[in-house]
Amino acid sequence: MSNLESKTLNINDLRGLAKKRLTKALFDFCDKGSEDQISLRDNRRALDKIKLMPRVLRDVSKRDPGIELFGKNHDLPLIIGPTGPAGFVWYRGETCLAKAAEKANIPFTLASTSNTDMEKVILNGGGTQWYQLYVWQDRDAALVTVKRAQDAGFEGLVLTVDSPVYNNRETDIRNGLVFPPTIKLNNAIDAILHPRWLFGTFGRYLVDEGHLPAFSNIHVPEKEKTNVSGYVSAASKGFLNRNETLDWDFVKRLRDMWAGKLLIKSVLHPDDAMMAVDCGADGIFVSNHAGNVNDTAITAWDALPEIVKVVGGRTKIIADTGIRRGSDVIKGLALGADVIAIGRATLYGLAAAGERGATRAIDILDAEIRRTMAVMGIVDIPSIGRDHIRLARELAVSGH
Ligand SMILES: Cc1cc2nc3c(=O)[nH]c(=O)nc-3n(C[C@H](O)[C@H](O)[C@H](O)COP(=O)(O)O)c2cc1C
């Protein structure tokens, strides 16, 4: 057993290692939600309140946690979702995540606000990769990025639609983690107190590449760049403000130009799920975005039943937020999701130990999924159904 394996029995242990290695500001950025953290807490509570209903004596000696998704076989019912700071928590962290996903044979999603050129992530990471799109002030600039992602070979485009304005992350404001970045005394002290991150990640960009990590997968027109640090200058001019005017016509436009799979991320209302299907989406992410955006928004786990009722079978349903155990994955699938996305689980692993840590996170979930399948009497993912769980209200009615 490796040192990392013996130190990390579960995802929470990886979180602990990430907390030690990262600056406080960066760790909080990865770990906390917006405003009062209510959605963040609810995401876990919703999962904890769902109870598993096992079946017994079913010969579970051969179990297969693999799935088929968009015509490809994957070894686990998991996707690595987009997480913006991957390249900030580990040097070239996006490629590490992509490699870990490739090794586990699950899809990886590259975030808009990533720091490694998308072409390099595709080339060096391998496997099945999707690109996640935020649309900034200039829609046409976003479409340049979409074309670039298509040329680079991304198989899926994930349009995140729940953030027409920036989220209100008070923890980050208090920690001085603001954009465009400014160096303040407390951030400098925080960095000095975390030398493994300061020299192993931040400093490595400076030494190996001669510059700080930039948003290299966002197209910024030349006219917006006014100095050496083009992205920072564009941001100060408001270019990187989110686009408040997006509507379903934009989705149709994307559908027309994107030949690969189109997925709409962070849908919670069943009518929006239907709209996405009507606009030709191949999949939707049912998600409240890690509790990072709209505090007190409903959780994916509470929203799923209605969404499954209206679009189940017509589009692929991916659900996320709060997944820390293999049993959580089984619960999400029993609620009707086709596949489950993870964000923090692999981000903590990455922050703790790079690609090895991300792989450790997937291995932990893999072992827990297989173990849960055994104790549930489940031999394969398609046979997971609604009868494998009981919701709190169902237990209340039956007098438990
Ligand atoms: C630190 C952090 C950054 C994220 N960045 C993005 C992003 O850039 N784009 C996006 O669509 N979702 C982003 N997400 C949301 C994830 O894709 C995913 O929905 C969420 O992390 C799932 O919840 P979990 O972290 O509890 O697994 C981010 C989440 C976290 C925690």
Ligand as a Chemical Component Dictionary entry (heavy atoms), coordinates in Angstrom:
data_LIG
# 
_chem_comp.id                   LIG 
_chem_comp.type                 NON-POLYMER 
_chem_comp.pdbx_formal_charge   0 
_chem_comp.three_letter_code    LIG 
# 
loop_
_chem_comp_atom.comp_id 
_chem_comp_atom.atom_id 
_chem_comp_atom.alt_atom_id 
_chem_comp_atom.type_symbol 
_chem_comp_atom.charge 
_chem_comp_atom.model_Cartn_x 
_chem_comp_atom.model_Cartn_y 
_chem_comp_atom.model_Cartn_z 
_chem_comp_atom.pdbx_ordinal 
LIG C1  C1  C 0 -13.820 25.113 -7.168  1  
LIG C2  C2  C 0 -14.850 24.792 -8.182  2  
LIG C3  C3  C 0 -14.792 25.368 -9.446  3  
LIG C4  C4  C 0 -15.778 25.091 -10.395 4  
LIG N1  N1  N 0 -15.674 25.636 -11.635 5  
LIG C5  C5  C 0 -16.630 25.396 -12.540 6  
LIG C6  C6  C 0 -16.543 25.966 -13.840 7  
LIG O1  O1  O 0 -15.592 26.658 -14.166 8  
LIG N2  N2  N 0 -17.564 25.712 -14.706 9  
LIG C7  C7  C 0 -18.637 24.936 -14.367 10 
LIG O2  O2  O 0 -19.518 24.736 -15.180 11 
LIG N3  N3  N 0 -18.715 24.359 -13.147 12 
LIG C8  C8  C 0 -17.738 24.572 -12.247 13 
LIG N4  N4  N 0 -17.817 23.987 -11.015 14 
LIG C9  C9  C 0 -18.934 23.066 -10.716 15 
LIG C10 C10 C 0 -18.558 21.622 -11.028 16 
LIG O3  O3  O 0 -18.474 21.403 -12.410 17 
LIG C11 C11 C 0 -19.599 20.648 -10.469 18 
LIG O4  O4  O 0 -20.878 21.050 -10.887 19 
LIG C12 C12 C 0 -19.549 20.591 -8.944  20 
LIG O5  O5  O 0 -18.244 20.750 -8.482  21 
LIG C13 C13 C 0 -20.118 19.293 -8.420  22 
LIG O6  O6  O 0 -20.157 19.314 -7.029  23 
LIG P1  P1  P 0 -19.033 18.627 -6.105  24 
LIG O7  O7  O 0 -17.846 19.503 -6.183  25 
LIG O8  O8  O 0 -19.620 18.609 -4.763  26 
LIG O9  O9  O 0 -18.775 17.265 -6.695  27 
LIG C14 C14 C 0 -16.836 24.222 -10.061 28 
LIG C15 C15 C 0 -16.872 23.638 -8.808  29 
LIG C16 C16 C 0 -15.900 23.900 -7.881  30 
LIG C17 C17 C 0 -15.950 23.216 -6.548  31 
# 
loop_
_chem_comp_bond.comp_id 
_chem_comp_bond.atom_id_1 
_chem_comp_bond.atom_id_2 
_chem_comp_bond.value_order 
_chem_comp_bond.pdbx_ordinal 
LIG C1  C2  SING 1  
LIG C2  C3  SING 2  
LIG C2  C16 DOUB 3  
LIG C3  C4  DOUB 4  
LIG C4  N1  SING 5  
LIG C4  C14 SING 6  
LIG N1  C5  DOUB 7  
LIG C5  C6  SING 8  
LIG C5  C8  SING 9  
LIG C6  O1  DOUB 10 
LIG C6  N2  SING 11 
LIG N2  C7  SING 12 
LIG C7  O2  DOUB 13 
LIG C7  N3  SING 14 
LIG N3  C8  DOUB 15 
LIG C8  N4  SING 16 
LIG N4  C9  SING 17 
LIG N4  C14 SING 18 
LIG C9  C10 SING 19 
LIG C10 O3  SING 20 
LIG C10 C11 SING 21 
LIG C11 O4  SING 22 
LIG C11 C12 SING 23 
LIG C12 O5  SING 24 
LIG C12 C13 SING 25 
LIG C13 O6  SING 26 
LIG O6  P1  SING 27 
LIG P1  O7  DOUB 28 
LIG P1  O8  SING 29 
LIG P1  O9  SING 30 
LIG C14 C15 DOUB 31 
LIG C15 C16 SING 32 
LIG C16 C17 SING 33 
# 
